Amino acid sequence: MAKKKTDADTAANEAAAGDAGTEEQTEEVAAEATATAEDAGDGGGAATDPVQQRITVDDSGVDACYTNFCRVSSTPEELILDMGLNPTPFANGDITVPVSQRIIMNHITAKRLLGLLSATLQRHEQAFGVVETDVRRRVRPQG
């Protein structure tokens, strides 16, 4: 069974991939999670000092995979990401894409992941230019 990942793990994975500044985001996410838990737990009582949480990620047993296909589905309780590899992305007709990874998370973690991915893509586009999502504009005609 796959190891469960938190949004702090996601930020740490970005840092491991060489993305500058994500370690600070990891600490911010951890601090936010701790502050949220404290706010929910004290019921409006006396204020306490926020506890800074330091998360260490052990990725020694992780299996990396590449994906060029993602299907998103949702229930009232969770968000589900199915990842797969489409070996013939430019083929015509019916294509079956095998799903190799399924990531299930709650909507709170999904929203934090959205923020981290958005910030990471903004930094990438500032450094390298706009990421084009329309495949017809990315692919040059052969001939």
C-alpha positions in Angstrom: 0.0 0.0 0.0 1.3 3.5 -0.8 2.6 5.7 2.0 0.2 8.5 2.9 1.5 11.9 2.2 0.6 15.2 3.8 0.6 18.6 2.2 3.8 19.3 4.1 5.2 16.2 2.4 4.3 17.6 -1.0 6.1 20.8 -0.2 9.1 18.9 1.0 9.1 16.8 -2.2 9.3 20.1 -4.2 12.2 21.1 -2.1 13.9 17.8 -2.7 13.4 18.4 -6.4 15.4 21.6 -6.2 12.6 24.1 -6.0 13.9 27.0 -3.9 11.8 28.4 -1.1 9.6 25.4 -0.5 11.2 24.6 2.8 9.8 27.8 4.1 6.4 26.8 2.7 6.7 23.4 4.4 7.2 25.2 7.8 4.3 27.6 7.0 2.0 24.7 6.2 3.0 22.9 9.4 2.6 26.0 11.5 -0.8 26.7 9.9 -1.9 23.1 10.6 -0.7 23.4 14.2 -2.4 26.8 14.7 -5.6 25.5 13.2 -5.6 22.5 15.5 -4.9 24.7 18.5 -7.7 27.1 17.5 -10.2 24.2 17.2 -9.0 22.6 20.4 -9.0 25.5 22.9 -12.6 26.6 22.3 -11.8 30.3 22.6 -9.9 29.9 25.9 -6.6 31.4 26.9 -4.2 32.2 24.1 -1.2 30.0 23.8 2.1 30.5 22.0 2.0 28.9 18.6 4.1 25.7 18.5 6.5 25.6 15.5 6.5 22.1 14.1 9.5 20.8 12.2 8.7 18.0 9.8 11.3 15.6 8.5 10.4 13.6 5.4 11.8 10.1 4.9 11.5 9.3 1.2 14.0 6.4 1.2 11.2 3.9 0.3 9.4 6.1 -2.3 8.7 4.8 -5.8 8.8 7.6 -8.4 6.6 7.5 -11.4 5.9 9.8 -14.4 2.4 10.8 -15.3 1.0 12.6 -18.3 -2.7 11.8 -17.4 -4.7 12.8 -14.4 -8.4 12.2 -13.6 -10.0 14.1 -10.7 -13.1 12.9 -8.9 -14.6 13.9 -5.7 -16.9 12.8 -2.9 -18.3 15.0 -0.1 -15.4 13.8 2.1 -12.4 13.4 -0.2 -10.7 14.3 -3.5 -9.3 11.5 -5.6 -6.5 11.9 -8.2 -5.9 9.0 -10.6 -2.6 9.2 -12.3 -1.5 7.3 -15.4 0.8 7.2 -18.4 -0.7 7.6 -21.8 1.9 6.1 -24.1 0.2 7.5 -27.2 -1.1 11.0 -26.3 -1.5 12.1 -29.9 -3.3 9.0 -31.2 -6.8 9.2 -32.6 -9.7 7.0 -31.5 -10.3 5.1 -28.3 -7.4 4.9 -25.9 -7.2 3.0 -22.6 -4.9 4.6 -20.1 -3.9 2.4 -17.2 -4.1 4.1 -13.8 -0.9 3.4 -11.9 -1.3 5.7 -8.8 -4.4 6.8 -6.9 -4.0 9.7 -4.4 -6.8 10.3 -2.0 -6.9 13.4 0.2 -9.4 15.5 2.1 -10.5 18.8 0.7 -8.4 20.8 3.2 -5.2 19.1 2.0 -6.4 19.5 -1.6 -6.8 23.3 -1.1 -3.3 23.5 0.4 -1.9 21.5 -2.4 -3.6 23.8 -4.9 -1.9 26.8 -3.3 1.5 25.2 -3.3 1.2 24.1 -6.9 0.0 27.5 -8.0 2.9 29.3 -6.3 5.4 26.8 -7.8 4.0 27.2 -11.3 4.1 31.0 -10.9 7.8 30.9 -10.0 8.5 28.5 -12.9 6.7 30.8 -15.4 8.5 33.8 -14.1 11.8 32.0 -14.7 11.1 30.2 -17.9 8.0 31.7 -19.5 4.4 30.7 -19.7 3.5 27.0 -19.6 1.3 26.3 -22.6 -1.5 23.8 -21.8 -2.9 23.6 -25.3 -1.1 20.7 -27.0 -1.9 22.1 -30.5 0.2 25.2 -29.7 3.1 23.2 -28.1 3.6 20.7 -30.9 5.2 21.8 -34.1 3.8 20.2 -37.3 6.2 17.6 -38.8 6.9 17.6 -42.5 
